[in-house]
Amino acid sequence: MAAEDPISGFVGLVLVPDEDTIAAARRLARAVLSEGAESVLDAGALPHLTLTQCALREAARPPIVDLVRRLDGRLRDVRIPLRSLIVFGGGFVFWCVEPDSPERARLQAAHHEALALGDGVLDPAANAAVVEATARLTGGDPVLVANARRHGYAFVRERYLPHVTLGFDSRLATTGTALETRTHSHTLRVDRVALARLGRYGIVESIILLASA
């Protein structure tokens, strides 16, 4: 992809963690997700903390490059405490940021800035599918459906829940308490902010833009 090419597809603005956190997340995923889970972090998957995500169509590259650089300048080397493990939605296992920490508020501010990613450049067809799925999975929650329609993702603004996804196991949707570990304290250090192409279960398929060293 040429440096000036527009950006299309399902993407996310993500925080790439330090190597210690990457290794810790992979170990924890293996410890808490059972054999047969649909998705588990492994050596080929990149643990990350998402600021926002959405489906873009022909989005101009320069404004996104500027956004990545601004967020990187704000967040690089920030240390973020992770603690609680929760089962979310249909069976996602999230390793969540400590909610009462000062860093949580800092992430919320960065998240609000990151929402500019989809302004005026959401893919209409792809986002219609996101809105439909949100309505179906949330029982038509008016706030979440409106979020999906406006920003391309339901869990934004007051519903933002910063976390590292460890995997997905649909069996946990009804047996979430079966997780062997409910908390695991660790400090994530932000190595870089990146724009990533996301696949099923929110897995990073590739890095599109990475803030320079």
PyMOL commands that place a pseudoatom at each C-alpha (Angstrom):
pseudoatom trace, name=CA, resn=MET, resi=1, chain=A, elem=C, hetatm=0, pos=[0.000, 0.000, 0.000]
pseudoatom trace, name=CA, resn=ALA, resi=2, chain=A, elem=C, hetatm=0, pos=[1.428, 3.335, -1.075]
pseudoatom trace, name=CA, resn=ALA, resi=3, chain=A, elem=C, hetatm=0, pos=[1.921, 5.976, 1.593]
pseudoatom trace, name=CA, resn=GLU, resi=4, chain=A, elem=C, hetatm=0, pos=[-0.695, 8.255, 0.003]
pseudoatom trace, name=CA, resn=ASP, resi=5, chain=A, elem=C, hetatm=0, pos=[-3.389, 5.600, -0.576]
pseudoatom trace, name=CA, resn=PRO, resi=6, chain=A, elem=C, hetatm=0, pos=[-6.715, 6.070, 1.243]
pseudoatom trace, name=CA, resn=ILE, resi=7, chain=A, elem=C, hetatm=0, pos=[-7.634, 3.590, 3.975]
pseudoatom trace, name=CA, resn=SER, resi=8, chain=A, elem=C, hetatm=0, pos=[-10.608, 1.237, 3.821]
pseudoatom trace, name=CA, resn=GLY, resi=9, chain=A, elem=C, hetatm=0, pos=[-11.763, -1.717, 5.889]
pseudoatom trace, name=CA, resn=PHE, resi=10, chain=A, elem=C, hetatm=0, pos=[-12.356, -2.527, 9.532]
pseudoatom trace, name=CA, resn=VAL, resi=11, chain=A, elem=C, hetatm=0, pos=[-9.656, -0.861, 11.588]
pseudoatom trace, name=CA, resn=GLY, resi=12, chain=A, elem=C, hetatm=0, pos=[-8.836, 0.149, 15.138]
pseudoatom trace, name=CA, resn=LEU, resi=13, chain=A, elem=C, hetatm=0, pos=[-6.699, 2.719, 16.882]
pseudoatom trace, name=CA, resn=VAL, resi=14, chain=A, elem=C, hetatm=0, pos=[-4.789, 0.551, 19.332]
pseudoatom trace, name=CA, resn=LEU, resi=15, chain=A, elem=C, hetatm=0, pos=[-2.151, 0.809, 22.020]
pseudoatom trace, name=CA, resn=VAL, resi=16, chain=A, elem=C, hetatm=0, pos=[0.671, -1.638, 21.381]
pseudoatom trace, name=CA, resn=PRO, resi=17, chain=A, elem=C, hetatm=0, pos=[2.022, -2.801, 24.750]
pseudoatom trace, name=CA, resn=ASP, resi=18, chain=A, elem=C, hetatm=0, pos=[5.545, -3.565, 25.924]
pseudoatom trace, name=CA, resn=GLU, resi=19, chain=A, elem=C, hetatm=0, pos=[7.016, -7.040, 25.447]
pseudoatom trace, name=CA, resn=ASP, resi=20, chain=A, elem=C, hetatm=0, pos=[6.462, -8.022, 29.090]
pseudoatom trace, name=CA, resn=THR, resi=21, chain=A, elem=C, hetatm=0, pos=[2.739, -7.289, 28.791]
pseudoatom trace, name=CA, resn=ILE, resi=22, chain=A, elem=C, hetatm=0, pos=[2.500, -9.149, 25.482]
pseudoatom trace, name=CA, resn=ALA, resi=23, chain=A, elem=C, hetatm=0, pos=[4.027, -12.230, 27.113]
pseudoatom trace, name=CA, resn=ALA, resi=24, chain=A, elem=C, hetatm=0, pos=[1.894, -11.843, 30.262]
pseudoatom trace, name=CA, resn=ALA, resi=25, chain=A, elem=C, hetatm=0, pos=[-1.336, -11.552, 28.250]
pseudoatom trace, name=CA, resn=ARG, resi=26, chain=A, elem=C, hetatm=0, pos=[-0.536, -14.679, 26.244]
pseudoatom trace, name=CA, resn=ARG, resi=27, chain=A, elem=C, hetatm=0, pos=[0.226, -16.646, 29.424]
pseudoatom trace, name=CA, resn=LEU, resi=28, chain=A, elem=C, hetatm=0, pos=[-2.935, -15.424, 31.109]
pseudoatom trace, name=CA, resn=ALA, resi=29, chain=A, elem=C, hetatm=0, pos=[-5.051, -16.282, 28.064]
pseudoatom trace, name=CA, resn=ARG, resi=30, chain=A, elem=C, hetatm=0, pos=[-3.767, -19.854, 28.149]
pseudoatom trace, name=CA, resn=ALA, resi=31, chain=A, elem=C, hetatm=0, pos=[-4.486, -20.043, 31.874]
pseudoatom trace, name=CA, resn=VAL, resi=32, chain=A, elem=C, hetatm=0, pos=[-8.084, -18.801, 31.845]
pseudoatom trace, name=CA, resn=LEU, resi=33, chain=A, elem=C, hetatm=0, pos=[-9.461, -20.050, 28.523]
pseudoatom trace, name=CA, resn=SER, resi=34, chain=A, elem=C, hetatm=0, pos=[-10.274, -23.712, 28.119]
pseudoatom trace, name=CA, resn=GLU, resi=35, chain=A, elem=C, hetatm=0, pos=[-9.482, -26.036, 25.256]
pseudoatom trace, name=CA, resn=GLY, resi=36, chain=A, elem=C, hetatm=0, pos=[-12.085, -25.599, 22.554]
pseudoatom trace, name=CA, resn=ALA, resi=37, chain=A, elem=C, hetatm=0, pos=[-12.387, -21.815, 22.897]
pseudoatom trace, name=CA, resn=GLU, resi=38, chain=A, elem=C, hetatm=0, pos=[-13.039, -20.151, 19.555]
pseudoatom trace, name=CA, resn=SER, resi=39, chain=A, elem=C, hetatm=0, pos=[-10.176, -17.672, 20.011]
pseudoatom trace, name=CA, resn=VAL, resi=40, chain=A, elem=C, hetatm=0, pos=[-7.203, -17.602, 22.390]
pseudoatom trace, name=CA, resn=LEU, resi=41, chain=A, elem=C, hetatm=0, pos=[-4.203, -15.270, 22.297]
pseudoatom trace, name=CA, resn=ASP, resi=42, chain=A, elem=C, hetatm=0, pos=[-1.203, -17.194, 21.083]
pseudoatom trace, name=CA, resn=ALA, resi=43, chain=A, elem=C, hetatm=0, pos=[2.304, -16.487, 19.835]
pseudoatom trace, name=CA, resn=GLY, resi=44, chain=A, elem=C, hetatm=0, pos=[0.937, -15.165, 16.547]
pseudoatom trace, name=CA, resn=ALA, resi=45, chain=A, elem=C, hetatm=0, pos=[-1.572, -12.722, 18.053]
pseudoatom trace, name=CA, resn=LEU, resi=46, chain=A, elem=C, hetatm=0, pos=[-0.841, -9.200, 19.278]
pseudoatom trace, name=CA, resn=PRO, resi=47, chain=A, elem=C, hetatm=0, pos=[-2.444, -8.240, 22.608]
pseudoatom trace, name=CA, resn=HIS, resi=48, chain=A, elem=C, hetatm=0, pos=[-3.570, -4.621, 22.478]
pseudoatom trace, name=CA, resn=LEU, resi=49, chain=A, elem=C, hetatm=0, pos=[-5.777, -2.016, 24.109]
pseudoatom trace, name=CA, resn=THR, resi=50, chain=A, elem=C, hetatm=0, pos=[-8.240, -0.422, 21.695]
pseudoatom trace, name=CA, resn=LEU, resi=51, chain=A, elem=C, hetatm=0, pos=[-9.122, 3.274, 21.764]
pseudoatom trace, name=CA, resn=THR, resi=52, chain=A, elem=C, hetatm=0, pos=[-11.820, 2.906, 19.093]
pseudoatom trace, name=CA, resn=GLN, resi=53, chain=A, elem=C, hetatm=0, pos=[-12.649, 0.816, 16.038]
pseudoatom trace, name=CA, resn=CYS, resi=54, chain=A, elem=C, hetatm=0, pos=[-14.824, 1.168, 12.949]
pseudoatom trace, name=CA, resn=ALA, resi=55, chain=A, elem=C, hetatm=0, pos=[-15.184, 0.311, 9.263]
pseudoatom trace, name=CA, resn=LEU, resi=56, chain=A, elem=C, hetatm=0, pos=[-13.760, 2.989, 6.950]
pseudoatom trace, name=CA, resn=ARG, resi=57, chain=A, elem=C, hetatm=0, pos=[-14.245, 3.608, 3.246]
pseudoatom trace, name=CA, resn=GLU, resi=58, chain=A, elem=C, hetatm=0, pos=[-11.698, 5.635, 1.291]
pseudoatom trace, name=CA, resn=ALA, resi=59, chain=A, elem=C, hetatm=0, pos=[-10.528, 7.606, 4.332]
pseudoatom trace, name=CA, resn=ALA, resi=60, chain=A, elem=C, hetatm=0, pos=[-7.782, 10.111, 3.536]
pseudoatom trace, name=CA, resn=ARG, resi=61, chain=A, elem=C, hetatm=0, pos=[-4.504, 8.978, 5.051]
pseudoatom trace, name=CA, resn=PRO, resi=62, chain=A, elem=C, hetatm=0, pos=[-2.891, 12.287, 6.224]
pseudoatom trace, name=CA, resn=PRO, resi=63, chain=A, elem=C, hetatm=0, pos=[-5.520, 13.129, 8.910]
pseudoatom trace, name=CA, resn=ILE, resi=64, chain=A, elem=C, hetatm=0, pos=[-5.255, 9.596, 10.291]
pseudoatom trace, name=CA, resn=VAL, resi=65, chain=A, elem=C, hetatm=0, pos=[-1.456, 9.809, 10.352]
pseudoatom trace, name=CA, resn=ASP, resi=66, chain=A, elem=C, hetatm=0, pos=[-1.764, 13.066, 12.307]
pseudoatom trace, name=CA, resn=LEU, resi=67, chain=A, elem=C, hetatm=0, pos=[-4.240, 11.477, 14.729]
pseudoatom trace, name=CA, resn=VAL, resi=68, chain=A, elem=C, hetatm=0, pos=[-1.945, 8.505, 15.370]
pseudoatom trace, name=CA, resn=ARG, resi=69, chain=A, elem=C, hetatm=0, pos=[0.980, 10.856, 16.008]
pseudoatom trace, name=CA, resn=ARG, resi=70, chain=A, elem=C, hetatm=0, pos=[-1.005, 13.022, 18.434]
pseudoatom trace, name=CA, resn=LEU, resi=71, chain=A, elem=C, hetatm=0, pos=[-2.245, 10.061, 20.409]
pseudoatom trace, name=CA, resn=ASP, resi=72, chain=A, elem=C, hetatm=0, pos=[1.210, 8.530, 20.478]
pseudoatom trace, name=CA, resn=GLY, resi=73, chain=A, elem=C, hetatm=0, pos=[2.644, 11.769, 21.839]
pseudoatom trace, name=CA, resn=ARG, resi=74, chain=A, elem=C, hetatm=0, pos=[0.045, 11.704, 24.603]
pseudoatom trace, name=CA, resn=LEU, resi=75, chain=A, elem=C, hetatm=0, pos=[0.250, 8.029, 25.536]
pseudoatom trace, name=CA, resn=ARG, resi=76, chain=A, elem=C, hetatm=0, pos=[3.662, 6.585, 24.711]
pseudoatom trace, name=CA, resn=ASP, resi=77, chain=A, elem=C, hetatm=0, pos=[5.373, 5.151, 27.813]
pseudoatom trace, name=CA, resn=VAL, resi=78, chain=A, elem=C, hetatm=0, pos=[2.293, 5.734, 29.963]
pseudoatom trace, name=CA, resn=ARG, resi=79, chain=A, elem=C, hetatm=0, pos=[1.880, 2.916, 32.496]
pseudoatom trace, name=CA, resn=ILE, resi=80, chain=A, elem=C, hetatm=0, pos=[-1.636, 1.528, 32.746]
pseudoatom trace, name=CA, resn=PRO, resi=81, chain=A, elem=C, hetatm=0, pos=[-2.755, -0.829, 35.542]
pseudoatom trace, name=CA, resn=LEU, resi=82, chain=A, elem=C, hetatm=0, pos=[-4.656, -3.945, 34.469]
pseudoatom trace, name=CA, resn=ARG, resi=83, chain=A, elem=C, hetatm=0, pos=[-6.541, -5.990, 37.023]
pseudoatom trace, name=CA, resn=SER, resi=84, chain=A, elem=C, hetatm=0, pos=[-10.051, -7.448, 36.645]
pseudoatom trace, name=CA, resn=LEU, resi=85, chain=A, elem=C, hetatm=0, pos=[-10.953, -10.328, 34.359]
pseudoatom trace, name=CA, resn=ILE, resi=86, chain=A, elem=C, hetatm=0, pos=[-14.535, -10.276, 33.093]
pseudoatom trace, name=CA, resn=VAL, resi=87, chain=A, elem=C, hetatm=0, pos=[-16.656, -12.166, 30.611]
pseudoatom trace, name=CA, resn=PHE, resi=88, chain=A, elem=C, hetatm=0, pos=[-18.303, -9.717, 28.215]
pseudoatom trace, name=CA, resn=GLY, resi=89, chain=A, elem=C, hetatm=0, pos=[-20.945, -10.095, 25.542]
pseudoatom trace, name=CA, resn=GLY, resi=90, chain=A, elem=C, hetatm=0, pos=[-21.229, -13.555, 24.062]
pseudoatom trace, name=CA, resn=GLY, resi=91, chain=A, elem=C, hetatm=0, pos=[-18.054, -14.878, 25.667]
pseudoatom trace, name=CA, resn=PHE, resi=92, chain=A, elem=C, hetatm=0, pos=[-15.176, -12.418, 25.295]
pseudoatom trace, name=CA, resn=VAL, resi=93, chain=A, elem=C, hetatm=0, pos=[-12.647, -12.502, 28.119]
pseudoatom trace, name=CA, resn=PHE, resi=94, chain=A, elem=C, hetatm=0, pos=[-11.437, -8.983, 28.900]
pseudoatom trace, name=CA, resn=TRP, resi=95, chain=A, elem=C, hetatm=0, pos=[-8.479, -8.015, 31.090]
pseudoatom trace, name=CA, resn=CYS, resi=96, chain=A, elem=C, hetatm=0, pos=[-9.682, -4.598, 32.203]
pseudoatom trace, name=CA, resn=VAL, resi=97, chain=A, elem=C, hetatm=0, pos=[-7.953, -1.385, 33.164]
pseudoatom trace, name=CA, resn=GLU, resi=98, chain=A, elem=C, hetatm=0, pos=[-8.256, -0.523, 36.856]
pseudoatom trace, name=CA, resn=PRO, resi=99, chain=A, elem=C, hetatm=0, pos=[-11.351, 1.755, 36.825]
pseudoatom trace, name=CA, resn=ASP, resi=100, chain=A, elem=C, hetatm=0, pos=[-10.335, 4.048, 39.677]
pseudoatom trace, name=CA, resn=SER, resi=101, chain=A, elem=C, hetatm=0, pos=[-6.807, 4.770, 38.461]
pseudoatom trace, name=CA, resn=PRO, resi=102, chain=A, elem=C, hetatm=0, pos=[-5.762, 8.198, 37.113]
pseudoatom trace, name=CA, resn=GLU, resi=103, chain=A, elem=C, hetatm=0, pos=[-4.672, 6.423, 33.933]
pseudoatom trace, name=CA, resn=ARG, resi=104, chain=A, elem=C, hetatm=0, pos=[-8.251, 5.310, 33.318]
pseudoatom trace, name=CA, resn=ALA, resi=105, chain=A, elem=C, hetatm=0, pos=[-9.337, 8.950, 33.053]
pseudoatom trace, name=CA, resn=ARG, resi=106, chain=A, elem=C, hetatm=0, pos=[-6.383, 9.641, 30.778]
pseudoatom trace, name=CA, resn=LEU, resi=107, chain=A, elem=C, hetatm=0, pos=[-7.457, 6.813, 28.492]
pseudoatom trace, name=CA, resn=GLN, resi=108, chain=A, elem=C, hetatm=0, pos=[-11.007, 8.151, 28.422]
pseudoatom trace, name=CA, resn=ALA, resi=109, chain=A, elem=C, hetatm=0, pos=[-9.758, 11.516, 27.166]
pseudoatom trace, name=CA, resn=ALA, resi=110, chain=A, elem=C, hetatm=0, pos=[-7.631, 9.828, 24.494]
pseudoatom trace, name=CA, resn=HIS, resi=111, chain=A, elem=C, hetatm=0, pos=[-10.612, 7.681, 23.502]
pseudoatom trace, name=CA, resn=HIS, resi=112, chain=A, elem=C, hetatm=0, pos=[-12.731, 10.782, 22.905]
pseudoatom trace, name=CA, resn=GLU, resi=113, chain=A, elem=C, hetatm=0, pos=[-10.018, 12.215, 20.667]
pseudoatom trace, name=CA, resn=ALA, resi=114, chain=A, elem=C, hetatm=0, pos=[-9.694, 8.884, 18.823]
pseudoatom trace, name=CA, resn=LEU, resi=115, chain=A, elem=C, hetatm=0, pos=[-13.383, 8.970, 17.825]
pseudoatom trace, name=CA, resn=ALA, resi=116, chain=A, elem=C, hetatm=0, pos=[-12.386, 11.446, 15.105]
pseudoatom trace, name=CA, resn=LEU, resi=117, chain=A, elem=C, hetatm=0, pos=[-11.121, 8.386, 13.191]
pseudoatom trace, name=CA, resn=GLY, resi=118, chain=A, elem=C, hetatm=0, pos=[-14.543, 7.681, 11.673]
pseudoatom trace, name=CA, resn=ASP, resi=119, chain=A, elem=C, hetatm=0, pos=[-15.840, 11.216, 11.220]
pseudoatom trace, name=CA, resn=GLY, resi=120, chain=A, elem=C, hetatm=0, pos=[-17.474, 11.376, 7.796]
pseudoatom trace, name=CA, resn=VAL, resi=121, chain=A, elem=C, hetatm=0, pos=[-15.640, 8.308, 6.469]
pseudoatom trace, name=CA, resn=LEU, resi=122, chain=A, elem=C, hetatm=0, pos=[-17.564, 5.303, 7.828]
pseudoatom trace, name=CA, resn=ASP, resi=123, chain=A, elem=C, hetatm=0, pos=[-18.296, 2.616, 5.246]
pseudoatom trace, name=CA, resn=PRO, resi=124, chain=A, elem=C, hetatm=0, pos=[-22.116, 2.812, 4.879]
pseudoatom trace, name=CA, resn=ALA, resi=125, chain=A, elem=C, hetatm=0, pos=[-22.687, -0.851, 4.038]
pseudoatom trace, name=CA, resn=ALA, resi=126, chain=A, elem=C, hetatm=0, pos=[-20.296, -2.233, 6.634]
pseudoatom trace, name=CA, resn=ASN, resi=127, chain=A, elem=C, hetatm=0, pos=[-21.577, 0.115, 9.312]
pseudoatom trace, name=CA, resn=ALA, resi=128, chain=A, elem=C, hetatm=0, pos=[-25.182, -0.796, 8.574]
pseudoatom trace, name=CA, resn=ALA, resi=129, chain=A, elem=C, hetatm=0, pos=[-24.238, -4.368, 9.416]
pseudoatom trace, name=CA, resn=VAL, resi=130, chain=A, elem=C, hetatm=0, pos=[-22.569, -3.168, 12.650]
pseudoatom trace, name=CA, resn=VAL, resi=131, chain=A, elem=C, hetatm=0, pos=[-25.728, -1.251, 13.621]
pseudoatom trace, name=CA, resn=GLU, resi=132, chain=A, elem=C, hetatm=0, pos=[-27.932, -4.261, 12.850]
pseudoatom trace, name=CA, resn=ALA, resi=133, chain=A, elem=C, hetatm=0, pos=[-25.727, -6.598, 14.870]
pseudoatom trace, name=CA, resn=THR, resi=134, chain=A, elem=C, hetatm=0, pos=[-25.637, -4.135, 17.776]
pseudoatom trace, name=CA, resn=ALA, resi=135, chain=A, elem=C, hetatm=0, pos=[-29.418, -3.913, 17.837]
pseudoatom trace, name=CA, resn=ARG, resi=136, chain=A, elem=C, hetatm=0, pos=[-29.768, -7.686, 17.727]
pseudoatom trace, name=CA, resn=LEU, resi=137, chain=A, elem=C, hetatm=0, pos=[-27.178, -8.452, 20.413]
pseudoatom trace, name=CA, resn=THR, resi=138, chain=A, elem=C, hetatm=0, pos=[-28.208, -5.692, 22.841]
pseudoatom trace, name=CA, resn=GLY, resi=139, chain=A, elem=C, hetatm=0, pos=[-31.974, -5.984, 22.575]
pseudoatom trace, name=CA, resn=GLY, resi=140, chain=A, elem=C, hetatm=0, pos=[-32.126, -2.661, 20.768]
pseudoatom trace, name=CA, resn=ASP, resi=141, chain=A, elem=C, hetatm=0, pos=[-30.323, -0.645, 23.447]
pseudoatom trace, name=CA, resn=PRO, resi=142, chain=A, elem=C, hetatm=0, pos=[-30.922, 2.905, 22.132]
pseudoatom trace, name=CA, resn=VAL, resi=143, chain=A, elem=C, hetatm=0, pos=[-27.597, 4.321, 23.352]
pseudoatom trace, name=CA, resn=LEU, resi=144, chain=A, elem=C, hetatm=0, pos=[-25.502, 1.481, 21.939]
pseudoatom trace, name=CA, resn=VAL, resi=145, chain=A, elem=C, hetatm=0, pos=[-27.357, 1.489, 18.618]
pseudoatom trace, name=CA, resn=ALA, resi=146, chain=A, elem=C, hetatm=0, pos=[-26.902, 5.272, 18.318]
pseudoatom trace, name=CA, resn=ASN, resi=147, chain=A, elem=C, hetatm=0, pos=[-23.209, 4.901, 19.155]
pseudoatom trace, name=CA, resn=ALA, resi=148, chain=A, elem=C, hetatm=0, pos=[-22.771, 2.276, 16.447]
pseudoatom trace, name=CA, resn=ARG, resi=149, chain=A, elem=C, hetatm=0, pos=[-24.582, 4.416, 13.894]
pseudoatom trace, name=CA, resn=ARG, resi=150, chain=A, elem=C, hetatm=0, pos=[-22.570, 7.560, 14.713]
pseudoatom trace, name=CA, resn=HIS, resi=151, chain=A, elem=C, hetatm=0, pos=[-19.120, 6.150, 15.481]
pseudoatom trace, name=CA, resn=GLY, resi=152, chain=A, elem=C, hetatm=0, pos=[-19.045, 2.674, 13.953]
pseudoatom trace, name=CA, resn=TYR, resi=153, chain=A, elem=C, hetatm=0, pos=[-18.762, 0.969, 17.350]
pseudoatom trace, name=CA, resn=ALA, resi=154, chain=A, elem=C, hetatm=0, pos=[-21.240, 0.634, 20.191]
pseudoatom trace, name=CA, resn=PHE, resi=155, chain=A, elem=C, hetatm=0, pos=[-18.974, 0.817, 23.235]
pseudoatom trace, name=CA, resn=VAL, resi=156, chain=A, elem=C, hetatm=0, pos=[-17.853, 4.418, 23.061]
pseudoatom trace, name=CA, resn=ARG, resi=157, chain=A, elem=C, hetatm=0, pos=[-18.071, 7.544, 25.219]
pseudoatom trace, name=CA, resn=GLU, resi=158, chain=A, elem=C, hetatm=0, pos=[-19.704, 6.644, 28.561]
pseudoatom trace, name=CA, resn=ARG, resi=159, chain=A, elem=C, hetatm=0, pos=[-19.806, 2.964, 27.513]
pseudoatom trace, name=CA, resn=TYR, resi=160, chain=A, elem=C, hetatm=0, pos=[-16.076, 2.793, 26.771]
pseudoatom trace, name=CA, resn=LEU, resi=161, chain=A, elem=C, hetatm=0, pos=[-14.412, -0.123, 28.589]
pseudoatom trace, name=CA, resn=PRO, resi=162, chain=A, elem=C, hetatm=0, pos=[-10.623, -0.170, 28.043]
pseudoatom trace, name=CA, resn=HIS, resi=163, chain=A, elem=C, hetatm=0, pos=[-9.246, -3.696, 28.135]
pseudoatom trace, name=CA, resn=VAL, resi=164, chain=A, elem=C, hetatm=0, pos=[-6.964, -6.287, 26.595]
pseudoatom trace, name=CA, resn=THR, resi=165, chain=A, elem=C, hetatm=0, pos=[-8.956, -9.091, 24.936]
pseudoatom trace, name=CA, resn=LEU, resi=166, chain=A, elem=C, hetatm=0, pos=[-7.614, -12.504, 25.942]
pseudoatom trace, name=CA, resn=GLY, resi=167, chain=A, elem=C, hetatm=0, pos=[-9.926, -14.549, 23.752]
pseudoatom trace, name=CA, resn=PHE, resi=168, chain=A, elem=C, hetatm=0, pos=[-13.466, -15.694, 23.069]
pseudoatom trace, name=CA, resn=ASP, resi=169, chain=A, elem=C, hetatm=0, pos=[-15.310, -18.751, 24.321]
pseudoatom trace, name=CA, resn=SER, resi=170, chain=A, elem=C, hetatm=0, pos=[-19.050, -18.846, 23.672]
pseudoatom trace, name=CA, resn=ARG, resi=171, chain=A, elem=C, hetatm=0, pos=[-19.483, -21.355, 26.519]
pseudoatom trace, name=CA, resn=LEU, resi=172, chain=A, elem=C, hetatm=0, pos=[-18.598, -18.588, 28.977]
pseudoatom trace, name=CA, resn=ALA, resi=173, chain=A, elem=C, hetatm=0, pos=[-21.684, -16.591, 28.031]
pseudoatom trace, name=CA, resn=THR, resi=174, chain=A, elem=C, hetatm=0, pos=[-23.603, -18.709, 30.537]
pseudoatom trace, name=CA, resn=THR, resi=175, chain=A, elem=C, hetatm=0, pos=[-20.776, -20.007, 32.743]
pseudoatom trace, name=CA, resn=GLY, resi=176, chain=A, elem=C, hetatm=0, pos=[-18.586, -16.927, 33.190]
pseudoatom trace, name=CA, resn=THR, resi=177, chain=A, elem=C, hetatm=0, pos=[-17.939, -17.731, 36.816]
pseudoatom trace, name=CA, resn=ALA, resi=178, chain=A, elem=C, hetatm=0, pos=[-15.978, -20.788, 35.670]
pseudoatom trace, name=CA, resn=LEU, resi=179, chain=A, elem=C, hetatm=0, pos=[-12.958, -18.562, 35.064]
pseudoatom trace, name=CA, resn=GLU, resi=180, chain=A, elem=C, hetatm=0, pos=[-10.254, -19.829, 37.380]
pseudoatom trace, name=CA, resn=THR, resi=181, chain=A, elem=C, hetatm=0, pos=[-8.814, -16.344, 37.976]
pseudoatom trace, name=CA, resn=ARG, resi=182, chain=A, elem=C, hetatm=0, pos=[-10.946, -13.269, 38.544]
pseudoatom trace, name=CA, resn=THR, resi=183, chain=A, elem=C, hetatm=0, pos=[-8.151, -10.717, 39.017]
pseudoatom trace, name=CA, resn=HIS, resi=184, chain=A, elem=C, hetatm=0, pos=[-4.581, -10.481, 37.804]
pseudoatom trace, name=CA, resn=SER, resi=185, chain=A, elem=C, hetatm=0, pos=[-2.645, -7.309, 38.572]
pseudoatom trace, name=CA, resn=HIS, resi=186, chain=A, elem=C, hetatm=0, pos=[-0.130, -6.117, 36.000]
pseudoatom trace, name=CA, resn=THR, resi=187, chain=A, elem=C, hetatm=0, pos=[1.128, -2.783, 34.655]
pseudoatom trace, name=CA, resn=LEU, resi=188, chain=A, elem=C, hetatm=0, pos=[1.025, -2.284, 30.909]
pseudoatom trace, name=CA, resn=ARG, resi=189, chain=A, elem=C, hetatm=0, pos=[3.471, 0.194, 29.400]
pseudoatom trace, name=CA, resn=VAL, resi=190, chain=A, elem=C, hetatm=0, pos=[2.364, 1.755, 26.108]
pseudoatom trace, name=CA, resn=ASP, resi=191, chain=A, elem=C, hetatm=0, pos=[5.077, 1.095, 23.549]
pseudoatom trace, name=CA, resn=ARG, resi=192, chain=A, elem=C, hetatm=0, pos=[3.370, 2.723, 20.571]
pseudoatom trace, name=CA, resn=VAL, resi=193, chain=A, elem=C, hetatm=0, pos=[0.022, 3.856, 19.178]
pseudoatom trace, name=CA, resn=ALA, resi=194, chain=A, elem=C, hetatm=0, pos=[-0.948, 2.220, 15.890]
pseudoatom trace, name=CA, resn=LEU, resi=195, chain=A, elem=C, hetatm=0, pos=[-3.726, 1.936, 13.346]
pseudoatom trace, name=CA, resn=ALA, resi=196, chain=A, elem=C, hetatm=0, pos=[-4.392, -1.770, 12.900]
pseudoatom trace, name=CA, resn=ARG, resi=197, chain=A, elem=C, hetatm=0, pos=[-6.529, -3.846, 10.586]
pseudoatom trace, name=CA, resn=LEU, resi=198, chain=A, elem=C, hetatm=0, pos=[-8.836, -5.940, 12.758]
pseudoatom trace, name=CA, resn=GLY, resi=199, chain=A, elem=C, hetatm=0, pos=[-10.331, -9.336, 12.043]
pseudoatom trace, name=CA, resn=ARG, resi=200, chain=A, elem=C, hetatm=0, pos=[-12.762, -11.675, 13.752]
pseudoatom trace, name=CA, resn=TYR, resi=201, chain=A, elem=C, hetatm=0, pos=[-12.876, -11.426, 17.561]
pseudoatom trace, name=CA, resn=GLY, resi=202, chain=A, elem=C, hetatm=0, pos=[-10.977, -8.132, 17.320]
pseudoatom trace, name=CA, resn=ILE, resi=203, chain=A, elem=C, hetatm=0, pos=[-7.692, -9.831, 16.450]
pseudoatom trace, name=CA, resn=VAL, resi=204, chain=A, elem=C, hetatm=0, pos=[-5.016, -7.619, 14.893]
pseudoatom trace, name=CA, resn=GLU, resi=205, chain=A, elem=C, hetatm=0, pos=[-4.438, -8.890, 11.367]
pseudoatom trace, name=CA, resn=SER, resi=206, chain=A, elem=C, hetatm=0, pos=[-1.848, -6.291, 10.427]
pseudoatom trace, name=CA, resn=ILE, resi=207, chain=A, elem=C, hetatm=0, pos=[-0.472, -2.881, 11.390]
pseudoatom trace, name=CA, resn=ILE, resi=208, chain=A, elem=C, hetatm=0, pos=[-1.376, -0.180, 8.857]
pseudoatom trace, name=CA, resn=LEU, resi=209, chain=A, elem=C, hetatm=0, pos=[0.223, 2.848, 10.535]
pseudoatom trace, name=CA, resn=LEU, resi=210, chain=A, elem=C, hetatm=0, pos=[2.675, 2.965, 13.385]
pseudoatom trace, name=CA, resn=ALA, resi=211, chain=A, elem=C, hetatm=0, pos=[3.911, 6.102, 15.097]
pseudoatom trace, name=CA, resn=SER, resi=212, chain=A, elem=C, hetatm=0, pos=[7.601, 6.489, 14.364]
pseudoatom trace, name=CA, resn=ALA, resi=213, chain=A, elem=C, hetatm=0, pos=[10.175, 5.847, 17.058]
for i in range(1, 213): cmd.bond("trace and resi %d" % i, "trace and resi %d" % (i + 1))
show_as sticks, trace
zoom trace
